[in-house]
Amino acid sequence: METAMDVAALDDFMTREFPQVSETFKTETLTPEGVVMRLHVGEQHLRPGGTISGPSMFGLADVAVYLAILSRIGPVALAVTTNCSIDFMRKPAAGADLLAEARLLKLGRSLAVGDVLIFSEGQAAPVARATLTYSIPPR
């Protein structure tokens, strides 16, 4: 696995470019396939009934693939999501952070595709699965 940005560089990038969410999402580790991201679940992520909202899970999947891409190509802030499909499979555990295991399926010059499994921390079964496509701007 060749990386252009390590965990510290990804966290610095998030703090600089996305300060409004930099404390919400944290890069746990780089993997040979991508990254593992954490969503620090707070009240703002809950919907009625006490479960984690779909938009919060989408945000985690989106950030995870974005940072998996940047970990390989460097700090390209203008890479953007062009497509996302997400399946919500089970209710997330109450009071637990979410972990996203993102892996890059394709990383080309102008297009990247990633797959994400989202888990409640401490649980073996995924709560959601997402596939995202990103457009990478010309250098």
N, CA, C and O atoms as a GROMACS GRO file, in nm:
protein
  556
    1MET      N    1   0.086  -0.118   0.000
    1MET     CA    2   0.000   0.000   0.000
    1MET      C    3   0.090   0.124   0.000
    1MET      O    4   0.168   0.146   0.093
    2GLU      N    5   0.078   0.201  -0.103
    2GLU     CA    6   0.153   0.327  -0.108
    2GLU      C    7   0.057   0.440  -0.075
    2GLU      O    8  -0.049   0.454  -0.137
    3THR      N    9   0.095   0.521   0.024
    3THR     CA   10   0.008   0.629   0.065
    3THR      C   11   0.074   0.764   0.043
    3THR      O   12   0.196   0.780   0.055
    4ALA      N   13  -0.010   0.861   0.010
    4ALA     CA   14   0.037   0.999  -0.004
    4ALA      C   15   0.014   1.077   0.125
    4ALA      O   16   0.081   1.177   0.150
    5MET      N   17  -0.082   1.030   0.207
    5MET     CA   18  -0.114   1.096   0.334
    5MET      C   19  -0.133   0.989   0.440
    5MET      O   20  -0.202   0.889   0.416
    6ASP      N   21  -0.072   1.009   0.557
    6ASP     CA   22  -0.092   0.916   0.668
    6ASP      C   23  -0.209   0.965   0.754
    6ASP      O   24  -0.273   1.065   0.722
    7VAL      N   25  -0.236   0.894   0.863
    7VAL     CA   26  -0.349   0.928   0.950
    7VAL      C   27  -0.339   1.071   1.002
    7VAL      O   28  -0.438   1.144   1.000
    8ALA      N   29  -0.221   1.111   1.047
    8ALA     CA   30  -0.204   1.248   1.099
    8ALA      C   31  -0.230   1.351   0.991
    8ALA      O   32  -0.293   1.453   1.018
    9ALA      N   33  -0.182   1.327   0.870
    9ALA     CA   34  -0.203   1.422   0.759
    9ALA      C   35  -0.351   1.429   0.723
    9ALA      O   36  -0.401   1.538   0.692
   10LEU      N   37  -0.422   1.317   0.725
   10LEU     CA   38  -0.566   1.317   0.697
   10LEU      C   39  -0.642   1.396   0.803
   10LEU      O   40  -0.731   1.474   0.770
   11ASP      N   41  -0.607   1.376   0.929
   11ASP     CA   42  -0.672   1.450   1.037
   11ASP      C   43  -0.642   1.600   1.028
   11ASP      O   44  -0.730   1.683   1.052
   12ASP      N   45  -0.519   1.636   0.993
   12ASP     CA   46  -0.483   1.777   0.975
   12ASP      C   47  -0.563   1.839   0.860
   12ASP      O   48  -0.610   1.952   0.870
   13PHE      N   49  -0.577   1.763   0.752
   13PHE     CA   50  -0.654   1.809   0.636
   13PHE      C   51  -0.799   1.836   0.676
   13PHE      O   52  -0.856   1.939   0.642
   14MET      N   53  -0.859   1.741   0.751
   14MET     CA   54  -0.998   1.759   0.794
   14MET      C   55  -1.011   1.882   0.884
   14MET      O   56  -1.107   1.958   0.871
   15THR      N   57  -0.918   1.901   0.975
   15THR     CA   58  -0.922   2.017   1.065
   15THR      C   59  -0.913   2.147   0.987
   15THR      O   60  -0.983   2.244   1.018
   16ARG      N   61  -0.828   2.150   0.887
   16ARG     CA   62  -0.806   2.272   0.807
   16ARG      C   63  -0.921   2.298   0.710
   16ARG      O   64  -0.970   2.411   0.701
   17GLU      N   65  -0.966   2.194   0.638
   17GLU     CA   66  -1.064   2.213   0.531
   17GLU      C   67  -1.210   2.196   0.576
   17GLU      O   68  -1.300   2.255   0.517
   18PHE      N   69  -1.232   2.117   0.680
   18PHE     CA   70  -1.368   2.089   0.726
   18PHE      C   71  -1.376   2.100   0.878
   18PHE      O   72  -1.410   2.004   0.946
   19PRO      N   73  -1.344   2.220   0.932
   19PRO     CA   74  -1.341   2.233   1.079
   19PRO      C   75  -1.476   2.206   1.144
   19PRO      O   76  -1.482   2.168   1.261
   20GLN      N   77  -1.585   2.224   1.069
   20GLN     CA   78  -1.718   2.205   1.126
   20GLN      C   79  -1.746   2.058   1.161
   20GLN      O   80  -1.835   2.031   1.242
   21VAL      N   81  -1.673   1.964   1.102
   21VAL     CA   82  -1.697   1.822   1.131
   21VAL      C   83  -1.569   1.747   1.171
   21VAL      O   84  -1.572   1.625   1.188
   22SER      N   85  -1.460   1.818   1.186
   22SER     CA   86  -1.332   1.749   1.210
   22SER      C   87  -1.328   1.674   1.342
   22SER      O   88  -1.252   1.579   1.356
   23GLU      N   89  -1.408   1.714   1.439
   23GLU     CA   90  -1.412   1.641   1.566
   23GLU      C   91  -1.513   1.527   1.563
   23GLU      O   92  -1.512   1.440   1.650
   24THR      N   93  -1.600   1.527   1.464
   24THR     CA   94  -1.703   1.424   1.453
   24THR      C   95  -1.648   1.297   1.389
   24THR      O   96  -1.679   1.186   1.433
   25PHE      N   97  -1.566   1.313   1.285
   25PHE     CA   98  -1.510   1.201   1.211
   25PHE      C   99  -1.361   1.190   1.240
   25PHE      O  100  -1.290   1.290   1.234
   26LYS      N  101  -1.314   1.070   1.272
   26LYS     CA  102  -1.172   1.049   1.298
   26LYS      C  103  -1.123   0.928   1.219
   26LYS      O  104  -1.189   0.824   1.214
   27THR      N  105  -1.007   0.942   1.160
   27THR     CA  106  -0.944   0.830   1.092
   27THR      C  107  -0.883   0.740   1.198
   27THR      O  108  -0.797   0.783   1.275
   28GLU      N  109  -0.926   0.616   1.202
   28GLU     CA  110  -0.873   0.519   1.298
   28GLU      C  111  -0.741   0.461   1.248
   28GLU      O  112  -0.642   0.457   1.320
   29THR      N  113  -0.743   0.415   1.122
   29THR     CA  114  -0.625   0.350   1.067
   29THR      C  115  -0.632   0.347   0.915
   29THR      O  116  -0.740   0.353   0.857
   30LEU      N  117  -0.516   0.337   0.853
   30LEU     CA  118  -0.509   0.309   0.710
   30LEU      C  119  -0.497   0.159   0.694
   30LEU      O  120  -0.431   0.092   0.774
   31THR      N  121  -0.561   0.105   0.592
   31THR     CA  122  -0.553  -0.037   0.562
   31THR      C  123  -0.497  -0.053   0.422
   31THR      O  124  -0.489   0.046   0.348
   32PRO      N  125  -0.458  -0.172   0.383
   32PRO     CA  126  -0.410  -0.192   0.245
   32PRO      C  127  -0.516  -0.154   0.141
   32PRO      O  128  -0.483  -0.116   0.029
   33GLU      N  129  -0.644  -0.165   0.178
   33GLU     CA  130  -0.753  -0.136   0.084
   33GLU      C  131  -0.806   0.007   0.094
   33GLU      O  132  -0.862   0.058  -0.003
   34GLY      N  133  -0.790   0.072   0.209
   34GLY     CA  134  -0.850   0.204   0.228
   34GLY      C  135  -0.827   0.258   0.367
   34GLY      O  136  -0.713   0.275   0.411
   35VAL      N  137  -0.938   0.287   0.439
   35VAL     CA  138  -0.929   0.342   0.574
   35VAL      C  139  -1.039   0.285   0.663
   35VAL      O  140  -1.139   0.232   0.614
   36VAL      N  141  -1.019   0.299   0.793
   36VAL     CA  142  -1.124   0.275   0.891
   36VAL      C  143  -1.149   0.410   0.958
   36VAL      O  144  -1.057   0.472   1.012
   37MET      N  145  -1.276   0.454   0.954
   37MET     CA  146  -1.317   0.583   1.010
   37MET      C  147  -1.412   0.562   1.126
   37MET      O  148  -1.485   0.462   1.130
   38ARG      N  149  -1.412   0.657   1.219
   38ARG     CA  150  -1.503   0.655   1.334
   38ARG      C  151  -1.596   0.776   1.326
   38ARG      O  152  -1.552   0.887   1.297
   39LEU      N  153  -1.723   0.751   1.352
   39LEU     CA  154  -1.819   0.859   1.376
   39LEU      C  155  -1.842   0.863   1.526
   39LEU      O  156  -1.897   0.769   1.583
   40HIS      N  157  -1.801   0.973   1.590
   40HIS     CA  158  -1.829   0.994   1.731
   40HIS      C  159  -1.977   1.032   1.741
   40HIS      O  160  -2.014   1.146   1.712
   41VAL      N  161  -2.060   0.937   1.780
   41VAL     CA  162  -2.205   0.957   1.780
   41VAL      C  163  -2.245   1.048   1.896
   41VAL      O  164  -2.208   1.024   2.012
   42GLY      N  165  -2.321   1.152   1.864
   42GLY     CA  166  -2.375   1.245   1.962
   42GLY      C  167  -2.523   1.264   1.940
   42GLY      O  168  -2.582   1.205   1.849
   43GLU      N  169  -2.583   1.347   2.022
   43GLU     CA  170  -2.727   1.375   2.011
   43GLU      C  171  -2.767   1.421   1.871
   43GLU      O  172  -2.875   1.387   1.823
   44GLN      N  173  -2.680   1.498   1.805
   44GLN     CA  174  -2.712   1.550   1.672
   44GLN      C  175  -2.725   1.440   1.567
   44GLN      O  176  -2.777   1.466   1.458
   45HIS      N  177  -2.679   1.319   1.596
   45HIS     CA  178  -2.685   1.209   1.500
   45HIS      C  179  -2.806   1.119   1.521
   45HIS      O  180  -2.829   1.026   1.444
   46LEU      N  181  -2.885   1.147   1.625
   46LEU     CA  182  -2.996   1.059   1.657
   46LEU      C  183  -3.126   1.109   1.596
   46LEU      O  184  -3.148   1.229   1.579
   47ARG      N  185  -3.212   1.014   1.564
   47ARG     CA  186  -3.345   1.046   1.517
   47ARG      C  187  -3.445   0.995   1.619
   47ARG      O  188  -3.406   0.924   1.712
   48PRO      N  189  -3.572   1.029   1.605
   48PRO     CA  190  -3.672   0.979   1.701
   48PRO      C  191  -3.662   0.827   1.714
   48PRO      O  192  -3.645   0.755   1.616
   49GLY      N  193  -3.672   0.780   1.836
   49GLY     CA  194  -3.657   0.638   1.864
   49GLY      C  195  -3.517   0.603   1.910
   49GLY      O  196  -3.489   0.489   1.947
   50GLY      N  197  -3.426   0.705   1.908
   50GLY     CA  198  -3.293   0.685   1.961
   50GLY      C  199  -3.195   0.613   1.870
   50GLY      O  200  -3.088   0.572   1.915
   51THR      N  201  -3.228   0.597   1.743
   51THR     CA  202  -3.135   0.532   1.652
   51THR      C  203  -3.055   0.636   1.575
   51THR      O  204  -3.094   0.752   1.567
   52ILE      N  205  -2.945   0.595   1.518
   52ILE     CA  206  -2.860   0.686   1.441
   52ILE      C  207  -2.925   0.710   1.305
   52ILE      O  208  -2.970   0.617   1.240
   53SER      N  209  -2.930   0.835   1.265
   53SER     CA  210  -2.999   0.873   1.142
   53SER      C  211  -2.926   0.824   1.017
   53SER      O  212  -2.804   0.805   1.017
   54GLY      N  213  -3.004   0.804   0.911
   54GLY     CA  214  -2.947   0.768   0.782
   54GLY      C  215  -2.850   0.871   0.728
   54GLY      O  216  -2.743   0.834   0.679
   55PRO      N  217  -2.882   1.001   0.737
   55PRO     CA  218  -2.786   1.102   0.690
   55PRO      C  219  -2.652   1.096   0.765
   55PRO      O  220  -2.548   1.123   0.706
   56SER      N  221  -2.655   1.061   0.893
   56SER     CA  222  -2.529   1.048   0.968
   56SER      C  223  -2.446   0.932   0.915
   56SER      O  224  -2.325   0.942   0.901
   57MET      N  225  -2.514   0.820   0.884
   57MET     CA  226  -2.442   0.704   0.829
   57MET      C  227  -2.391   0.735   0.688
   57MET      O  228  -2.280   0.694   0.653
   58PHE      N  229  -2.471   0.806   0.608
   58PHE     CA  230  -2.424   0.848   0.476
   58PHE      C  231  -2.300   0.935   0.489
   58PHE      O  232  -2.202   0.916   0.417
   59GLY      N  233  -2.303   1.031   0.582
   59GLY     CA  234  -2.188   1.119   0.602
   59GLY      C  235  -2.062   1.041   0.636
   59GLY      O  236  -1.955   1.071   0.585
   60LEU      N  237  -2.076   0.941   0.723
   60LEU     CA  238  -1.961   0.859   0.760
   60LEU      C  239  -1.907   0.784   0.638
   60LEU      O  240  -1.786   0.782   0.615
   61ALA      N  241  -1.994   0.724   0.559
   61ALA     CA  242  -1.950   0.652   0.439
   61ALA      C  243  -1.882   0.746   0.341
   61ALA      O  244  -1.778   0.712   0.284
   62ASP      N  245  -1.939   0.864   0.323
   62ASP     CA  246  -1.884   0.962   0.229
   62ASP      C  247  -1.746   1.009   0.271
   62ASP      O  248  -1.654   1.014   0.189
   63VAL      N  249  -1.730   1.044   0.398
   63VAL     CA  250  -1.601   1.090   0.448
   63VAL      C  251  -1.499   0.976   0.441
   63VAL      O  252  -1.383   1.001   0.408
   64ALA      N  253  -1.540   0.854   0.471
   64ALA     CA  254  -1.447   0.741   0.469
   64ALA      C  255  -1.390   0.717   0.329
   64ALA      O  256  -1.270   0.698   0.314
   65VAL      N  257  -1.475   0.719   0.227
   65VAL     CA  258  -1.424   0.698   0.091
   65VAL      C  259  -1.341   0.818   0.048
   65VAL      O  260  -1.236   0.801  -0.015
   66TYR      N  261  -1.386   0.938   0.079
   66TYR     CA  262  -1.310   1.059   0.046
   66TYR      C  263  -1.168   1.051   0.101
   66TYR      O  264  -1.072   1.076   0.029
   67LEU      N  265  -1.155   1.017   0.229
   67LEU     CA  266  -1.023   1.012   0.290
   67LEU      C  267  -0.943   0.891   0.242
   67LEU      O  268  -0.820   0.896   0.238
   68ALA      N  269  -1.010   0.782   0.206
   68ALA     CA  270  -0.937   0.669   0.147
   68ALA      C  271  -0.872   0.713   0.015
   68ALA      O  272  -0.758   0.677  -0.013
   69ILE      N  273  -0.946   0.791  -0.064
   69ILE     CA  274  -0.891   0.843  -0.190
   69ILE      C  275  -0.775   0.937  -0.162
   69ILE      O  276  -0.668   0.923  -0.221
   70LEU      N  277  -0.796   1.033  -0.072
   70LEU     CA  278  -0.690   1.130  -0.044
   70LEU      C  279  -0.566   1.064   0.015
   70LEU      O  280  -0.454   1.110  -0.007
   71SER      N  281  -0.585   0.957   0.090
   71SER     CA  282  -0.470   0.887   0.146
   71SER      C  283  -0.379   0.834   0.035
   71SER      O  284  -0.259   0.813   0.057
   72ARG      N  285  -0.436   0.813  -0.084
   72ARG     CA  286  -0.358   0.760  -0.197
   72ARG      C  287  -0.309   0.870  -0.292
   72ARG      O  288  -0.200   0.859  -0.348
   73ILE      N  289  -0.390   0.976  -0.311
   73ILE     CA  290  -0.354   1.076  -0.413
   73ILE      C  291  -0.307   1.208  -0.354
   73ILE      O  292  -0.258   1.294  -0.427
   74GLY      N  293  -0.322   1.227  -0.223
   74GLY     CA  294  -0.283   1.353  -0.162
   74GLY      C  295  -0.402   1.445  -0.144
   74GLY      O  296  -0.515   1.409  -0.178
   75PRO      N  297  -0.378   1.565  -0.089
   75PRO     CA  298  -0.486   1.656  -0.050
   75PRO      C  299  -0.552   1.729  -0.167
   75PRO      O  300  -0.520   1.844  -0.197
   76VAL      N  301  -0.644   1.660  -0.234
   76VAL     CA  302  -0.718   1.717  -0.346
   76VAL      C  303  -0.857   1.752  -0.294
   76VAL      O  304  -0.949   1.671  -0.301
   77ALA      N  305  -0.872   1.873  -0.243
   77ALA     CA  306  -0.996   1.913  -0.176
   77ALA      C  307  -1.117   1.911  -0.268
   77ALA      O  308  -1.230   1.898  -0.221
   78LEU      N  309  -1.097   1.925  -0.399
   78LEU     CA  310  -1.210   1.937  -0.491
   78LEU      C  311  -1.257   1.805  -0.549
   78LEU      O  312  -1.340   1.805  -0.640
   79ALA      N  313  -1.208   1.692  -0.501
   79ALA     CA  314  -1.266   1.564  -0.538
   79ALA      C  315  -1.408   1.561  -0.480
   79ALA      O  316  -1.428   1.598  -0.365
   80VAL      N  317  -1.506   1.518  -0.561
   80VAL     CA  318  -1.645   1.525  -0.517
   80VAL      C  319  -1.719   1.394  -0.542
   80VAL      O  320  -1.687   1.319  -0.634
   81THR      N  321  -1.818   1.369  -0.457
   81THR     CA  322  -1.904   1.253  -0.473
   81THR      C  323  -1.993   1.273  -0.594
   81THR      O  324  -2.056   1.378  -0.608
   82THR      N  325  -1.999   1.173  -0.682
   82THR     CA  326  -2.089   1.180  -0.797
   82THR      C  327  -2.203   1.080  -0.787
   82THR      O  328  -2.304   1.093  -0.856
   83ASN      N  329  -2.187   0.979  -0.701
   83ASN     CA  330  -2.294   0.881  -0.684
   83ASN      C  331  -2.277   0.810  -0.550
   83ASN      O  332  -2.165   0.789  -0.503
   84CYS      N  333  -2.390   0.773  -0.490
   84CYS     CA  334  -2.387   0.693  -0.367
   84CYS      C  335  -2.510   0.605  -0.363
   84CYS      O  336  -2.621   0.649  -0.392
   85SER      N  337  -2.488   0.481  -0.326
   85SER     CA  338  -2.598   0.388  -0.299
   85SER      C  339  -2.571   0.330  -0.161
   85SER      O  340  -2.461   0.282  -0.134
   86ILE      N  341  -2.671   0.336  -0.074
   86ILE     CA  342  -2.652   0.287   0.062
   86ILE      C  343  -2.768   0.195   0.100
   86ILE      O  344  -2.884   0.226   0.075
   87ASP      N  345  -2.734   0.083   0.162
   87ASP     CA  346  -2.831  -0.012   0.213
   87ASP      C  347  -2.823  -0.009   0.365
   87ASP      O  348  -2.716  -0.031   0.422
   88PHE      N  349  -2.936   0.018   0.430
   88PHE     CA  350  -2.943   0.015   0.576
   88PHE      C  351  -2.993  -0.124   0.613
   88PHE      O  352  -3.105  -0.162   0.577
   89MET      N  353  -2.910  -0.201   0.684
   89MET     CA  354  -2.939  -0.343   0.705
   89MET      C  355  -2.994  -0.376   0.843
   89MET      O  356  -3.072  -0.470   0.857
   90ARG      N  357  -2.956  -0.301   0.944
   90ARG     CA  358  -3.007  -0.325   1.079
   90ARG      C  359  -2.988  -0.200   1.162
   90ARG      O  360  -2.910  -0.112   1.129
   91LYS      N  361  -3.062  -0.194   1.271
   91LYS     CA  362  -3.055  -0.078   1.359
   91LYS      C  363  -2.920  -0.075   1.430
   91LYS      O  364  -2.877  -0.177   1.485
   92PRO      N  365  -2.851   0.040   1.428
   92PRO     CA  366  -2.725   0.052   1.501
   92PRO      C  367  -2.746   0.036   1.652
   92PRO      O  368  -2.852   0.068   1.704
   93ALA      N  369  -2.644  -0.012   1.720
   93ALA     CA  370  -2.650  -0.028   1.866
   93ALA      C  371  -2.662   0.109   1.932
   93ALA      O  372  -2.598   0.205   1.890
   94ALA      N  373  -2.743   0.116   2.036
   94ALA     CA  374  -2.762   0.242   2.109
   94ALA      C  375  -2.634   0.275   2.187
   94ALA      O  376  -2.572   0.187   2.247
   95GLY      N  377  -2.597   0.402   2.185
   95GLY     CA  378  -2.485   0.448   2.266
   95GLY      C  379  -2.348   0.406   2.218
   95GLY      O  380  -2.251   0.412   2.294
   96ALA      N  381  -2.336   0.362   2.093
   96ALA     CA  382  -2.206   0.318   2.040
   96ALA      C  383  -2.166   0.402   1.920
   96ALA      O  384  -2.251   0.442   1.840
   97ASP      N  385  -2.037   0.429   1.909
   97ASP     CA  386  -1.987   0.495   1.789
   97ASP      C  387  -2.002   0.401   1.670
   97ASP      O  388  -2.018   0.280   1.686
   98LEU      N  389  -1.997   0.459   1.550
   98LEU     CA  390  -1.997   0.379   1.428
   98LEU      C  391  -1.857   0.374   1.370
   98LEU      O  392  -1.782   0.472   1.378
   99LEU      N  393  -1.822   0.260   1.313
   99LEU     CA  394  -1.695   0.243   1.244
   99LEU      C  395  -1.723   0.207   1.100
   99LEU      O  396  -1.806   0.121   1.071
  100ALA      N  397  -1.653   0.273   1.009
  100ALA     CA  398  -1.668   0.248   0.866
  100ALA      C  399  -1.539   0.190   0.813
  100ALA      O  400  -1.432   0.248   0.829
  101GLU      N  401  -1.550   0.075   0.749
  101GLU     CA  402  -1.436   0.013   0.682
  101GLU      C  403  -1.451   0.039   0.533
  101GLU      O  404  -1.533  -0.024   0.466
  102ALA      N  405  -1.372   0.133   0.483
  102ALA     CA  406  -1.380   0.173   0.342
  102ALA      C  407  -1.267   0.109   0.264
  102ALA      O  408  -1.152   0.106   0.309
  103ARG      N  409  -1.301   0.057   0.146
  103ARG     CA  410  -1.197   0.004   0.058
  103ARG      C  411  -1.219   0.058  -0.082
  103ARG      O  412  -1.331   0.069  -0.130
  104LEU      N  413  -1.109   0.092  -0.144
  104LEU     CA  414  -1.115   0.143  -0.280
  104LEU      C  415  -1.120   0.026  -0.377
  104LEU      O  416  -1.036  -0.064  -0.372
  105LEU      N  417  -1.219   0.030  -0.465
  105LEU     CA  418  -1.233  -0.074  -0.567
  105LEU      C  419  -1.165  -0.032  -0.697
  105LEU      O  420  -1.115  -0.116  -0.771
  106LYS      N  421  -1.165   0.099  -0.724
  106LYS     CA  422  -1.101   0.154  -0.843
  106LYS      C  423  -1.048   0.292  -0.807
  106LYS      O  424  -1.117   0.372  -0.745
  107LEU      N  425  -0.926   0.318  -0.846
  107LEU     CA  426  -0.868   0.451  -0.828
  107LEU      C  427  -0.797   0.488  -0.957
  107LEU      O  428  -0.683   0.449  -0.980
  108GLY      N  429  -0.868   0.564  -1.042
  108GLY     CA  430  -0.812   0.609  -1.169
  108GLY      C  431  -0.772   0.755  -1.161
  108GLY      O  432  -0.772   0.815  -1.054
  109ARG      N  433  -0.739   0.811  -1.276
  109ARG     CA  434  -0.699   0.953  -1.280
  109ARG      C  435  -0.818   1.046  -1.258
  109ARG      O  436  -0.802   1.153  -1.198
  110SER      N  437  -0.936   1.007  -1.305
  110SER     CA  438  -1.051   1.098  -1.294
  110SER      C  439  -1.171   1.038  -1.220
  110SER      O  440  -1.270   1.108  -1.196
  111LEU      N  441  -1.163   0.911  -1.183
  111LEU     CA  442  -1.276   0.844  -1.120
  111LEU      C  443  -1.226   0.746  -1.014
  111LEU      O  444  -1.127   0.676  -1.033
  112ALA      N  445  -1.298   0.743  -0.901
  112ALA     CA  446  -1.268   0.647  -0.795
  112ALA      C  447  -1.399   0.586  -0.748
  112ALA      O  448  -1.501   0.653  -0.741
  113VAL      N  449  -1.395   0.457  -0.715
  113VAL     CA  450  -1.511   0.386  -0.663
  113VAL      C  451  -1.469   0.316  -0.534
  113VAL      O  452  -1.366   0.250  -0.528
  114GLY      N  453  -1.553   0.333  -0.432
  114GLY     CA  454  -1.523   0.271  -0.303
  114GLY      C  455  -1.644   0.201  -0.246
  114GLY      O  456  -1.758   0.234  -0.278
  115ASP      N  457  -1.618   0.104  -0.161
  115ASP     CA  458  -1.720   0.028  -0.092
  115ASP      C  459  -1.698   0.045   0.057
  115ASP      O  460  -1.584   0.048   0.103
  116VAL      N  461  -1.806   0.056   0.134
  116VAL     CA  462  -1.796   0.080   0.278
  116VAL      C  463  -1.891  -0.013   0.353
  116VAL      O  464  -2.007  -0.028   0.316
  117LEU      N  465  -1.839  -0.075   0.458
  117LEU     CA  466  -1.923  -0.145   0.554
  117LEU      C  467  -1.920  -0.064   0.682
  117LEU      O  468  -1.813  -0.025   0.729
  118ILE      N  469  -2.039  -0.039   0.740
  118ILE     CA  470  -2.050   0.039   0.863
  118ILE      C  471  -2.098  -0.053   0.974
  118ILE      O  472  -2.194  -0.127   0.958
  119PHE      N  473  -2.027  -0.047   1.088
  119PHE     CA  474  -2.056  -0.131   1.203
  119PHE      C  475  -2.078  -0.044   1.327
  119PHE      O  476  -2.018   0.062   1.340
  120SER      N  477  -2.165  -0.090   1.416
  120SER     CA  478  -2.168  -0.035   1.551
  120SER      C  479  -2.045  -0.090   1.622
  120SER      O  480  -2.014  -0.208   1.612
  121GLU      N  481  -1.975  -0.003   1.693
  121GLU     CA  482  -1.855  -0.048   1.763
  121GLU      C  483  -1.887  -0.166   1.854
  121GLU      O  484  -1.982  -0.161   1.931
  122GLY      N  485  -1.807  -0.272   1.843
  122GLY     CA  486  -1.825  -0.390   1.925
  122GLY      C  487  -1.919  -0.493   1.866
  122GLY      O  488  -1.937  -0.600   1.925
  123GLN      N  489  -1.980  -0.464   1.752
  123GLN     CA  490  -2.074  -0.557   1.689
  123GLN      C  491  -2.012  -0.617   1.562
  123GLN      O  492  -1.940  -0.547   1.489
  124ALA      N  493  -2.039  -0.745   1.535
  124ALA     CA  494  -1.980  -0.812   1.419
  124ALA      C  495  -2.059  -0.790   1.291
  124ALA      O  496  -2.001  -0.789   1.182
  125ALA      N  497  -2.190  -0.772   1.302
  125ALA     CA  498  -2.274  -0.760   1.183
  125ALA      C  499  -2.282  -0.614   1.138
  125ALA      O  500  -2.304  -0.526   1.221
  126PRO      N  501  -2.266  -0.588   1.009
  126PRO     CA  502  -2.274  -0.448   0.962
  126PRO      C  503  -2.415  -0.394   0.972
  126PRO      O  504  -2.514  -0.467   0.959
  127VAL      N  505  -2.424  -0.262   0.997
  127VAL     CA  506  -2.554  -0.195   1.002
  127VAL      C  507  -2.588  -0.133   0.867
  127VAL      O  508  -2.706  -0.109   0.839
  128ALA      N  509  -2.487  -0.107   0.784
  128ALA     CA  510  -2.512  -0.048   0.653
  128ALA      C  511  -2.395  -0.081   0.560
  128ALA      O  512  -2.284  -0.110   0.603
  129ARG      N  513  -2.427  -0.076   0.429
  129ARG     CA  514  -2.326  -0.094   0.326
  129ARG      C  515  -2.349   0.013   0.221
  129ARG      O  516  -2.463   0.039   0.183
  130ALA      N  517  -2.240   0.074   0.175
  130ALA     CA  518  -2.254   0.181   0.075
  130ALA      C  519  -2.148   0.164  -0.034
  130ALA      O  520  -2.038   0.112  -0.010
  131THR      N  521  -2.184   0.208  -0.153
  131THR     CA  522  -2.090   0.216  -0.264
  131THR      C  523  -2.093   0.362  -0.311
  131THR      O  524  -2.200   0.418  -0.333
  132LEU      N  525  -1.975   0.422  -0.326
  132LEU     CA  526  -1.967   0.561  -0.367
  132LEU      C  527  -1.872   0.576  -0.484
  132LEU      O  528  -1.773   0.505  -0.496
  133THR      N  529  -1.906   0.670  -0.571
  133THR     CA  530  -1.819   0.707  -0.684
  133THR      C  531  -1.780   0.853  -0.666
  133THR      O  532  -1.863   0.937  -0.632
  134TYR      N  533  -1.653   0.880  -0.689
  134TYR     CA  534  -1.599   1.014  -0.677
  134TYR      C  535  -1.539   1.058  -0.809
  134TYR      O  536  -1.479   0.978  -0.881
  135SER      N  537  -1.554   1.185  -0.840
  135SER     CA  538  -1.486   1.249  -0.952
  135SER      C  539  -1.362   1.318  -0.898
  135SER      O  540  -1.369   1.394  -0.802
  136ILE      N  541  -1.249   1.290  -0.961
  136ILE     CA  542  -1.123   1.350  -0.920
  136ILE      C  543  -1.086   1.458  -1.022
  136ILE      O  544  -1.077   1.427  -1.141
  137PRO      N  545  -1.066   1.582  -0.979
  137PRO     CA  546  -1.037   1.689  -1.076
  137PRO      C  547  -0.901   1.668  -1.141
  137PRO      O  548  -0.811   1.606  -1.083
  138PRO      N  549  -0.885   1.720  -1.265
  138PRO     CA  550  -0.753   1.710  -1.329
  138PRO      C  551  -0.650   1.787  -1.249
  138PRO      O  552  -0.679   1.890  -1.189
  139ARG      N  553  -0.530   1.736  -1.250
  139ARG     CA  554  -0.422   1.801  -1.176
  139ARG      C  555  -0.357   1.908  -1.260
  139ARG      O  556  -0.264   1.974  -1.214
   0.00000   0.00000   0.00000
